[in-house]
Amino acid sequence: MNVLQLDTVRLSADRTHLEILDQTLLPNTVKVLSVSRIEDIWEAIRLLRVRGAPAIGVCAGYAIALTASRIETGDQEQFCREFVKQKEYLASARPTAVNLFWALNRMEGVVRASLARPVAEIKERLFAEAQAIRDEDVAISHSIGEIGFSLLRHGDGILTHCNAGTLATAKYGTATAPMYAALEHGWTDLRVYCDETRPLLQGARLTAFELHSAGIDTTLICDSMASITMKRGLINIVFVGCDRVTRNGDTANKIGTSAVAILARHYGIPFYVCAPSSTIDMSLETGDQIPIEERPPEEVTEMWYTERMAPEGIKVCNPAFDVTDHSLITGIITERGLCRPPFATAFEALGIGR
Ligand code: MRU
């Protein structure tokens, strides 16, 4: 199977529902869900059936266009009020990835800019904008891939964490994009190590699945094995994705990412964050301001096991993301260019946030 051919999320041809590849079932079952009600789309985001910051943004764009198409009024102001209600509901699905809010705000911008137009036309514009968000995402990942690829040398070992792959975007991924770019350039000698990424195993279930099926030399390691893998000299570079980057370059990504960055610094390995500019939140100064999602304890004690693997009643802490301090980051690769510290200056030079 060529994973690059799979759509993480798309709008049905008759524009009545979304088709979401259910990532909770991967790698064993490839199943596409048809979801139509806004509550079911909200739940698909919450339960990580569709996940990864850019894919959440693409899904949110389609979702709000779909749900807005069913608002029954010819009055623009009333349409706008109902739109905002639905938008706020979707925005409550997950707190950390800024792409969710970014995409919904962009969609709201279309409504507000079109208030003089008939409601039927606003609805069409929303569908067009959602499609543009999706198409731009493919181009953005491709561009990140080419920039990331330019940092690679033949034979490199690459470590990645979680899934910032094609499954987390519309295509190519962000952290995996340099690996797919290398394939497109005919390189077959890269070695990729992926952390399994406890507790939800996005590395094992998703990254290992997609890279292996693309024919990339992939080795799965437990998160706790990153240190010895680096010490053995097997890793030359780290690429990770992100859910939100603040003005100073602090980066929220899947829990465990900051530990990888600390290890990389210890072993002198360059650590790169692959970040579509939509993931850079210039309204926040530092990572301390990023809301960190706390997820249910069962994800740690029971999920994926055939029986519970922790004592009943044990206290569990399950933050889904952590923040990597900007001082540990060698560079942030955006589709507009590679940013080196000081990141705020680099972002501004690329027009990010304007
Ligand atoms: O909880 P998830 O699976 O949505 O977390 C995903 C990540 O942390 C990814 O690394 C991030 O969203 C970047 S995806 C290109």
Residues whose N, C-alpha, C, O or C-beta is under 5 A from the ligand:
A	BS01	MRU	R51 G52 A53 P54 H161 C162 N163 A164 G165 A168 T174 Q202 G241 C242 D243 N253 K254
